[in-house]
Amino acid sequence: MAEFLVVETLVILLLLVVSIVAIAVRRIRLPYTVALVLVGLFITFRQELAFELTPELILAFFVPPLIFEAAFHLEFNQLRDNLAPILILAVPGVVCSTLIVGGILSLGIGLPLSVAAVFGALISATDPVAVVAFFRALGVSRRLAVAVEGESLFNDGTAIVVFNIALAATLVGSFDVIEGIFDFLRVALGGLGIGMALGWVVSRLIAQIDDYFIEITLTTVLAYGAYLVAEQVHVSGVLAVVAAGIVSGNMSPQGMSPTTKIVLINFWEYLAFLANSLVFLLIGIKVNVPQLVVNIVPILAAVGAVLVSRAIVVYGMLWLTRLGGSEVQVPLSWRHVLFWGGLRGAIGLALALSLPLSLPQRELLEVMAFGVVLFTLLAQGTTLQFLLRHLGLTDRPEHVLAGELRMGRLFAARAGLSRLADLRHDGLLAGEVWAGLRDEYDQTSQQLATEMAELFAEHPELEREVLLQARREALRAERGALSDALRQGLISEVVYRKLTGEVDRRLEALALISEATAPPRTAEE
């Protein structure tokens, strides 16, 4: 009982520290996660806390809610539009980074190549938490945020799979390339398959009910259950959570009431905030500063290797999107952000802490991992906002903001009117109440529509962009309807391919029109 009270007291104190830091960072331009690490370091200097930061605690307890919440909010259309650069960075990018880091450290500080490759794999996973928080605060392009967050979601799973393969090869003393590729595909695709299946099942269950207590419980079971089931059958638990989150996030909300959506989203945002806060605070507390000072040379070598590998992957491999004929290109200014925003975090430390005692130079690899994570958080995390401003990625013209503001209000008004119509249809609104509320919403919508028309008259490019976006969404809806018709047996496979080909050609034409009418890019882009 006494031991339980000690743990409970520690948790309460940590939550109090989290709250104080969250209040403090509102007044200073410092990433929240960076502030937590600094506070953790300060606590360590003042008093050493008796606790063990285990890989199981990070991977099985903290990581599932963090990954699920991010994947749950990732719209499938946005993911599909950015899939080419995301997959290039998350799959071949991680393998390439592993080999480059391993080679540099083997040549630079004399680590055995196999051991250096293990470190390269464990440090390859990026952590976008601080980066995406800045994006939201500074109004950076949503597409850039999706690229950064999408890469992190998928490269977490890829890095863990590559790490396990490299570690097994190091301990055994040999590596079969064909077997390694087969193991990678089995573990990665197996995790994605389990996550998609469980996400679909839970989404179907949620569609049958509208009780946010039950739906929150089901999504919680899904987040942790997908990880546990996948790990039990020896496939990627992280990729299972990613797939479950994307499927659930795109299917489940369709049958929810507005109240349920709000409660569910708020719950997951809070859970992710809590997990993220505690893991970064514990990272700061766990850091052994004297050990970092003693091993400063290998740590600097590791930092240099990570930066070099990140530069090669971001600036070199993203050109593959053009070779593959992808319509989505990554401007040079975005590549600068992807390079400097490639922070390392919880996944890398969890893998470092999980290294077996029998691995040669295990302690050095763990210290190097902590050193790299601290550098990326304290050096890159604190300067990223200045890079974004220097590249002009936070500058949004007043007329664009005005258009977004009116469009958002119009969208909200239309949604409110639609919900009132549902209540009227169900007999929950009296005729006079319905008429009064409808007139109020109609007047608001008409006023906003008039303001939008005036804004479009002053800035025709805004109307053109809205028109292109609306047409693009309509064509995507057509493609989705064709898929439904094929599943229901209304059209044959031959007709489906012919019609979807027509839709795809119109989408390609829209992309060409959008590119031709876009304002010219600056030299930086």
C-alpha positions as CSV (number, residue, x, y, z in Angstrom):
1,M,0.0,0.0,0.0
2,A,2.8,2.4,0.9
3,E,4.5,1.7,-2.5
4,F,1.3,2.4,-4.3
5,L,0.9,5.8,-2.5
6,V,4.4,6.7,-3.5
7,V,3.7,6.0,-7.2
8,E,0.4,7.9,-7.0
9,T,2.1,10.9,-5.4
10,L,4.7,10.9,-8.1
11,V,2.1,10.8,-10.9
12,I,0.2,13.7,-9.3
13,L,3.3,15.8,-9.0
14,L,4.3,15.1,-12.6
15,L,0.8,16.1,-13.8
16,L,1.1,19.3,-11.7
17,V,4.4,20.0,-13.4
18,V,2.9,19.4,-16.8
19,S,0.1,21.8,-16.1
20,I,2.5,24.6,-14.9
21,V,4.7,24.1,-17.9
22,A,1.7,24.2,-20.2
23,I,0.6,27.5,-18.7
24,A,4.1,29.0,-18.8
25,V,4.8,28.2,-22.5
26,R,1.7,30.3,-23.5
27,R,3.8,33.3,-22.7
28,I,7.1,32.3,-24.4
29,R,7.7,31.1,-27.9
30,L,9.1,27.7,-27.0
31,P,7.8,24.3,-28.1
32,Y,5.9,22.7,-25.3
33,T,7.8,19.4,-25.6
34,V,11.2,21.2,-25.4
35,A,10.1,23.0,-22.3
36,L,9.1,19.7,-20.7
37,V,12.5,18.2,-21.4
38,L,14.2,21.2,-19.9
39,V,12.1,21.0,-16.8
40,G,12.9,17.3,-16.6
41,L,16.6,18.1,-16.7
42,F,16.2,20.7,-14.0
43,I,14.3,18.2,-11.8
44,T,17.2,15.7,-12.3
45,F,19.7,18.3,-11.2
46,R,17.7,19.2,-8.1
47,Q,16.7,15.7,-7.0
48,E,17.0,12.2,-8.6
49,L,13.7,10.4,-8.9
50,A,13.6,6.7,-8.4
51,F,11.8,5.3,-11.4
52,E,12.7,3.3,-14.5
53,L,11.8,4.5,-18.0
54,T,11.4,1.1,-19.7
55,P,10.8,0.5,-23.4
56,E,7.5,-1.3,-22.5
57,L,6.3,1.8,-20.7
58,I,6.9,3.9,-23.8
59,L,5.9,1.5,-26.6
60,A,2.9,-0.2,-25.0
61,F,1.5,2.6,-22.8
62,F,2.5,6.0,-24.2
63,V,2.9,5.4,-28.0
64,P,-0.6,3.9,-28.9
65,P,-2.6,6.9,-27.8
66,L,-0.1,9.3,-29.5
67,I,-0.1,7.4,-32.8
68,F,-3.9,6.7,-32.8
69,E,-4.8,10.3,-32.1
70,A,-2.7,11.6,-34.9
71,A,-3.9,8.9,-37.4
72,F,-7.5,9.4,-36.3
73,H,-7.4,13.0,-37.5
74,L,-5.6,12.2,-40.8
75,E,-8.1,12.5,-43.6
76,F,-7.7,9.8,-46.2
77,N,-7.9,12.3,-49.1
78,Q,-5.1,14.3,-47.7
79,L,-3.0,11.2,-47.0
80,R,-3.7,9.9,-50.6
81,D,-2.7,13.3,-52.1
82,N,0.7,13.2,-50.2
83,L,1.2,9.4,-50.2
84,A,4.2,9.3,-52.7
85,P,6.5,11.6,-50.7
86,I,5.3,10.1,-47.4
87,L,6.1,6.5,-48.4
88,I,9.4,7.5,-50.0
89,L,10.5,9.1,-46.7
90,A,9.0,6.4,-44.5
91,V,10.2,3.2,-46.2
92,P,13.2,3.5,-48.4
93,G,14.1,6.7,-46.6
94,V,14.4,4.9,-43.2
95,V,16.4,2.0,-44.8
96,C,18.8,4.5,-46.5
97,S,19.1,6.5,-43.2
98,T,20.0,3.3,-41.3
99,L,22.8,2.5,-43.8
100,I,24.2,6.0,-44.0
101,V,24.2,6.5,-40.2
102,G,25.7,3.1,-39.7
103,G,28.4,3.7,-42.3
104,I,29.4,7.1,-41.0
105,L,29.6,5.9,-37.3
106,S,31.5,2.8,-38.3
107,L,34.1,4.8,-40.2
108,G,34.1,7.8,-37.8
109,I,34.3,6.3,-34.3
110,G,35.1,2.7,-35.1
111,L,31.8,1.0,-34.1
112,P,31.3,-2.4,-35.7
113,L,29.2,-1.9,-38.8
114,S,26.4,-4.2,-37.6
115,V,26.2,-2.4,-34.3
116,A,26.3,1.0,-36.0
117,A,23.4,-0.2,-38.3
118,V,21.4,-1.0,-35.2
119,F,21.8,2.5,-33.9
120,G,21.0,3.9,-37.4
121,A,17.7,2.0,-37.4
122,L,16.7,3.0,-33.9
123,I,17.4,6.7,-34.5
124,S,15.7,6.9,-37.9
125,A,12.1,7.5,-36.6
126,T,11.1,11.1,-36.5
127,D,8.8,12.7,-33.9
128,P,6.7,15.6,-35.3
129,V,4.9,16.7,-32.1
130,A,6.8,19.9,-31.6
131,V,6.9,20.6,-35.3
132,V,3.1,20.2,-35.9
133,A,2.3,22.3,-32.9
134,F,4.3,25.1,-34.5
135,F,2.5,24.6,-37.8
136,R,-0.9,25.0,-36.1
137,A,0.2,28.1,-34.2
138,L,1.8,29.8,-37.2
139,G,-0.8,28.8,-39.8
140,V,1.5,26.7,-42.0
141,S,0.1,24.9,-45.0
142,R,-2.0,21.9,-44.0
143,R,-0.5,19.8,-46.8
144,L,3.0,20.4,-45.4
145,A,1.7,19.4,-41.9
146,V,0.2,16.2,-43.4
147,A,3.5,15.3,-45.1
148,V,5.5,15.7,-41.8
149,E,2.9,13.9,-39.7
150,G,2.3,11.2,-42.2
151,E,6.0,10.4,-42.6
152,S,6.3,10.1,-38.8
153,L,3.3,7.8,-38.5
154,F,4.6,5.4,-41.0
155,N,8.4,5.6,-40.3
156,D,7.8,4.8,-36.7
157,G,6.6,1.3,-37.7
158,T,9.2,1.0,-40.4
159,A,12.1,2.0,-38.1
160,I,11.0,-0.6,-35.5
161,V,10.8,-3.4,-38.1
162,V,14.2,-2.4,-39.6
163,F,15.6,-2.2,-36.0
164,N,14.5,-5.7,-35.1
165,I,15.9,-7.1,-38.3
166,A,19.3,-5.3,-37.8
167,L,19.4,-6.4,-34.1
168,A,18.7,-10.0,-35.0
169,A,21.4,-10.0,-37.7
170,T,23.9,-8.5,-35.2
171,L,23.2,-11.0,-32.5
172,V,23.2,-14.0,-34.9
173,G,26.3,-12.7,-36.8
174,S,24.8,-13.1,-40.3
175,F,22.2,-11.5,-42.5
176,D,20.2,-13.0,-45.4
177,V,19.0,-10.2,-47.7
178,I,16.1,-12.2,-49.2
179,E,14.9,-13.4,-45.7
180,G,15.3,-9.8,-44.4
181,I,13.1,-8.4,-47.2
182,F,10.5,-11.2,-46.6
183,D,10.5,-10.5,-42.8
184,F,10.1,-6.8,-43.4
185,L,7.1,-7.3,-45.7
186,R,5.5,-9.8,-43.4
187,V,5.8,-7.7,-40.3
188,A,4.9,-4.4,-41.9
189,L,2.0,-5.6,-44.1
190,G,0.8,-7.9,-41.3
191,G,0.6,-5.0,-38.9
192,L,-1.3,-2.8,-41.5
193,G,-3.7,-5.7,-42.3
194,I,-4.6,-6.3,-38.6
195,G,-5.0,-2.6,-38.0
196,M,-7.3,-2.1,-41.0
197,A,-9.4,-5.1,-40.1
198,L,-9.8,-4.1,-36.4
199,G,-10.5,-0.5,-37.4
200,W,-13.2,-1.6,-39.8
201,V,-14.9,-3.9,-37.2
202,V,-14.9,-1.2,-34.5
203,S,-16.2,1.4,-37.0
204,R,-19.1,-0.9,-38.0
205,L,-19.9,-1.3,-34.3
206,I,-19.8,2.4,-33.7
207,A,-22.1,3.0,-36.7
208,Q,-24.8,1.0,-34.8
209,I,-24.8,3.2,-31.7
210,D,-24.7,6.8,-30.6
211,D,-23.4,6.8,-27.1
212,Y,-20.1,8.6,-26.6
213,F,-19.2,6.7,-23.5
214,I,-19.4,3.4,-25.4
215,E,-17.7,4.9,-28.5
216,I,-14.8,6.4,-26.5
217,T,-14.4,2.9,-24.8
218,L,-14.4,1.2,-28.2
219,T,-11.8,3.5,-29.7
220,T,-9.6,3.1,-26.6
221,V,-9.9,-0.7,-26.9
222,L,-9.0,-0.3,-30.6
223,A,-5.9,1.8,-30.0
224,Y,-4.4,-0.5,-27.4
225,G,-5.9,-3.7,-28.7
226,A,-4.5,-3.3,-32.2
227,Y,-1.0,-2.9,-30.8
228,L,-1.4,-5.9,-28.4
229,V,-2.9,-8.2,-31.0
230,A,-0.3,-7.3,-33.6
231,E,2.6,-7.8,-31.2
232,Q,1.1,-11.2,-30.1
233,V,1.3,-12.5,-33.7
234,H,4.8,-10.9,-34.1
235,V,3.9,-8.2,-36.6
236,S,4.2,-4.4,-36.3
237,G,2.0,-3.1,-33.4
238,V,2.8,0.5,-34.3
239,L,1.7,0.1,-37.9
240,A,-1.4,-1.7,-36.7
241,V,-2.3,1.3,-34.6
242,V,-1.6,3.6,-37.5
243,A,-3.9,1.7,-39.8
244,A,-6.6,1.3,-37.2
245,G,-6.5,5.0,-36.5
246,I,-6.8,6.0,-40.1
247,V,-9.6,3.6,-40.9
248,S,-11.5,4.5,-37.7
249,G,-11.0,8.2,-38.1
250,N,-12.4,8.2,-41.7
251,M,-15.3,5.8,-41.1
252,S,-16.5,6.2,-37.5
253,P,-17.4,9.9,-37.5
254,Q,-19.9,9.5,-40.4
255,G,-22.5,8.0,-38.2
256,M,-21.9,10.1,-35.1
257,S,-24.0,13.0,-33.8
258,P,-22.2,16.4,-33.5
259,T,-22.1,16.0,-29.7
260,T,-20.5,12.6,-29.9
261,K,-17.9,13.9,-32.4
262,I,-16.9,16.7,-30.1
263,V,-16.6,14.5,-27.0
264,L,-14.6,11.9,-28.8
265,I,-12.2,14.3,-30.4
266,N,-11.7,16.1,-27.1
267,F,-11.1,12.9,-25.3
268,W,-8.4,11.8,-27.7
269,E,-6.8,15.2,-27.8
270,Y,-6.6,15.1,-24.0
271,L,-5.2,11.6,-23.9
272,A,-2.5,12.4,-26.5
273,F,-1.7,15.6,-24.6
274,L,-1.3,13.6,-21.4
275,A,0.8,10.8,-22.9
276,N,3.0,13.2,-24.8
277,S,3.5,15.5,-21.8
278,L,4.5,12.7,-19.5
279,V,6.8,10.9,-21.9
280,F,8.9,14.1,-22.7
281,L,9.0,15.1,-19.1
282,L,10.2,11.6,-18.2
283,I,12.8,11.8,-21.0
284,G,14.2,14.9,-19.4
285,I,14.3,13.3,-16.0
286,K,15.9,10.1,-17.3
287,V,18.8,11.9,-19.0
288,N,22.2,11.3,-17.4
289,V,24.0,14.6,-18.0
290,P,27.5,13.5,-16.7
291,Q,27.3,10.5,-19.1
292,L,26.5,12.8,-22.0
293,V,29.5,15.0,-21.2
294,V,31.9,12.0,-21.0
295,N,30.7,10.7,-24.4
296,I,30.5,14.1,-26.1
297,V,32.6,13.0,-29.1
298,P,30.6,9.9,-30.1
299,I,27.4,12.0,-29.5
300,L,28.6,14.7,-31.8
301,A,29.5,12.1,-34.4
302,A,26.0,10.6,-34.1
303,V,24.4,14.0,-34.5
304,G,26.4,14.7,-37.6
305,A,25.6,11.3,-39.1
306,V,21.9,11.8,-38.4
307,L,21.9,15.3,-40.1
308,V,23.9,14.0,-43.1
309,S,21.5,11.1,-43.6
310,R,18.5,13.3,-43.2
311,A,19.8,15.7,-45.8
312,I,20.5,12.9,-48.3
313,V,17.1,11.4,-47.8
314,V,15.1,14.6,-48.0
315,Y,17.0,16.5,-50.7
316,G,17.9,13.4,-52.7
317,M,15.2,10.8,-52.5
318,L,12.2,13.1,-52.8
319,W,13.2,13.6,-56.5
320,L,11.8,10.1,-57.0
321,T,8.3,11.5,-56.8
322,R,9.0,13.1,-60.3
323,L,10.4,9.9,-61.7
324,G,7.3,8.0,-60.5
325,G,5.1,10.5,-62.3
326,S,3.5,11.8,-59.1
327,E,1.4,14.9,-59.5
328,V,2.4,16.0,-56.0
329,Q,5.7,17.7,-55.9
330,V,7.5,19.0,-52.8
331,P,8.8,22.5,-53.1
332,L,12.4,23.2,-52.1
333,S,11.3,25.4,-49.2
334,W,9.3,22.5,-47.8
335,R,12.3,20.2,-48.1
336,H,14.2,22.6,-45.9
337,V,11.4,22.2,-43.3
338,L,11.4,18.4,-43.6
339,F,15.1,18.4,-43.1
340,W,15.4,20.6,-40.1
341,G,12.1,19.4,-38.7
342,G,13.2,15.8,-38.5
343,L,13.2,15.7,-34.7
344,R,13.8,12.5,-32.8
345,G,11.8,11.5,-29.8
346,A,10.1,8.7,-27.8
347,I,10.4,5.8,-30.4
348,G,14.2,6.2,-30.7
349,L,14.7,6.2,-26.9
350,A,12.3,3.3,-26.4
351,L,14.3,1.2,-28.9
352,A,17.6,2.3,-27.3
353,L,16.3,1.3,-23.9
354,S,15.2,-2.1,-25.3
355,L,18.7,-3.1,-26.5
356,P,19.8,-6.4,-25.0
357,L,22.6,-6.5,-22.4
358,S,24.5,-8.9,-24.7
359,L,24.8,-6.3,-27.5
360,P,28.4,-4.9,-27.8
361,Q,28.6,-1.3,-26.6
362,R,25.0,-1.2,-25.6
363,E,25.6,1.6,-23.0
364,L,27.3,3.8,-25.7
365,L,24.4,3.4,-28.1
366,E,21.9,4.4,-25.4
367,V,23.8,7.5,-24.4
368,M,24.2,8.5,-28.1
369,A,20.4,8.1,-28.6
370,F,19.7,10.4,-25.7
371,G,22.3,12.9,-27.0
372,V,20.7,12.9,-30.5
373,V,17.2,13.3,-29.1
374,L,18.3,16.2,-26.9
375,F,20.1,18.0,-29.8
376,T,17.1,17.7,-32.2
377,L,14.7,18.9,-29.5
378,L,16.8,21.7,-28.0
379,A,18.6,22.9,-31.2
380,Q,16.3,22.1,-34.1
381,G,13.0,22.4,-32.2
382,T,13.7,25.9,-30.9
383,T,14.9,27.3,-34.2
384,L,12.3,25.8,-36.5
385,Q,9.9,28.7,-36.1
386,F,12.6,31.1,-37.4
387,L,13.2,28.9,-40.4
388,L,9.5,28.9,-41.2
389,R,9.4,32.7,-41.1
390,H,12.5,33.1,-43.1
391,L,11.1,30.8,-45.8
392,G,7.9,32.8,-45.8
393,L,5.8,29.7,-45.0
394,T,3.9,31.5,-42.2
395,D,2.9,34.6,-44.3
396,R,-0.7,34.5,-45.3
397,P,-2.2,37.5,-47.2
398,E,-5.1,39.3,-45.5
399,H,-7.6,38.6,-48.2
400,V,-6.8,34.8,-48.0
401,L,-7.4,34.9,-44.2
402,A,-10.6,36.9,-44.8
403,G,-11.8,34.3,-47.3
404,E,-11.0,31.4,-45.0
405,L,-12.8,33.2,-42.1
406,R,-16.0,33.7,-44.2
407,M,-15.9,30.2,-45.6
408,G,-15.5,28.7,-42.1
409,R,-18.5,30.7,-40.8
410,L,-20.6,29.8,-43.8
411,F,-19.6,26.1,-43.5
412,A,-20.5,26.2,-39.7
413,A,-23.8,28.0,-40.4
414,R,-24.8,25.4,-43.1
415,A,-23.9,22.5,-40.7
416,G,-26.0,24.1,-37.9
417,L,-29.0,24.5,-40.2
418,S,-28.7,20.9,-41.4
419,R,-28.7,19.7,-37.8
420,L,-31.8,21.8,-37.0
421,A,-33.5,20.3,-40.0
422,D,-32.8,16.8,-38.6
423,L,-34.3,17.8,-35.3
424,R,-37.4,19.2,-37.0
425,H,-37.8,16.0,-39.0
426,D,-37.6,13.9,-35.8
427,G,-40.3,16.0,-34.3
428,L,-38.1,17.6,-31.6
429,L,-38.6,21.2,-32.8
430,A,-41.9,23.0,-32.8
431,G,-42.9,24.7,-36.1
432,E,-42.5,28.2,-34.8
433,V,-39.2,27.5,-33.2
434,W,-37.9,25.9,-36.4
435,A,-39.1,28.7,-38.6
436,G,-37.4,31.3,-36.4
437,L,-34.1,29.5,-36.2
438,R,-34.2,28.7,-39.9
439,D,-34.7,32.4,-40.8
440,E,-31.9,33.4,-38.5
441,Y,-29.5,30.9,-40.2
442,D,-30.7,31.8,-43.6
443,Q,-30.0,35.5,-43.0
444,T,-26.5,34.7,-41.7
445,S,-25.8,32.4,-44.7
446,Q,-27.0,35.0,-47.2
447,Q,-24.9,37.7,-45.6
448,L,-21.8,35.5,-45.7
449,A,-22.5,34.5,-49.3
450,T,-22.7,38.2,-50.2
451,E,-19.4,39.0,-48.4
452,M,-17.8,36.0,-50.2
453,A,-19.0,37.3,-53.6
454,E,-17.6,40.8,-52.9
455,L,-14.3,39.2,-51.9
456,F,-14.2,37.1,-55.0
457,A,-14.8,40.2,-57.1
458,E,-11.8,41.9,-55.6
459,H,-9.6,38.7,-55.7
460,P,-10.6,36.4,-58.6
461,E,-7.9,34.0,-57.8
462,L,-9.7,33.0,-54.6
463,E,-12.9,32.1,-56.5
464,R,-10.8,30.1,-59.0
465,E,-9.2,28.2,-56.2
466,V,-12.5,27.5,-54.5
467,L,-14.0,26.3,-57.8
468,L,-11.0,24.0,-58.5
469,Q,-11.2,22.6,-55.0
470,A,-15.0,22.0,-55.3
471,R,-14.6,20.3,-58.6
472,R,-11.8,18.1,-57.2
473,E,-14.0,17.1,-54.3
474,A,-16.9,16.3,-56.7
475,L,-14.7,14.1,-58.8
476,R,-13.5,12.2,-55.8
477,A,-17.1,11.7,-54.7
478,E,-17.8,10.3,-58.2
479,R,-14.9,7.9,-57.9
480,G,-16.2,6.8,-54.4
481,A,-19.7,6.3,-55.8
482,L,-18.3,4.1,-58.6
483,S,-16.5,2.0,-56.0
484,D,-19.8,1.5,-54.1
485,A,-21.6,0.6,-57.3
486,L,-19.0,-2.1,-58.1
487,R,-19.2,-3.6,-54.6
488,Q,-23.0,-3.7,-54.9
489,G,-22.9,-5.4,-58.2
490,L,-24.5,-2.5,-60.1
491,I,-21.7,-2.3,-62.6
492,S,-19.1,-4.8,-63.9
493,E,-15.3,-4.6,-63.4
494,V,-14.8,-3.6,-67.1
495,V,-17.3,-0.6,-66.8
496,Y,-15.8,0.4,-63.4
497,R,-12.3,0.6,-64.9
498,K,-13.5,2.6,-67.9
499,L,-15.5,5.1,-65.8
500,T,-12.8,5.5,-63.1
501,G,-10.3,6.1,-65.9
502,E,-12.4,8.9,-67.2
503,V,-12.6,10.4,-63.7
504,D,-8.9,10.1,-63.2
505,R,-8.2,11.9,-66.5
506,R,-10.4,14.8,-65.4
507,L,-8.5,14.9,-62.0
508,E,-5.2,15.0,-63.9
509,A,-6.6,17.9,-66.1
510,L,-7.6,19.7,-62.9
511,A,-4.1,19.3,-61.5
512,L,-2.6,20.8,-64.7
513,I,-5.1,23.7,-64.6
514,S,-4.3,24.3,-60.9
515,E,-0.5,24.3,-61.6
516,A,-0.9,26.6,-64.7
517,T,-3.0,29.1,-62.8
518,A,-1.0,29.1,-59.5
519,P,1.0,32.2,-58.7
520,P,4.7,31.9,-59.6
521,R,6.9,30.5,-56.9
522,T,9.8,32.4,-55.5
523,A,13.4,31.4,-56.0
524,E,13.4,29.8,-52.6
525,E,10.7,27.4,-53.6
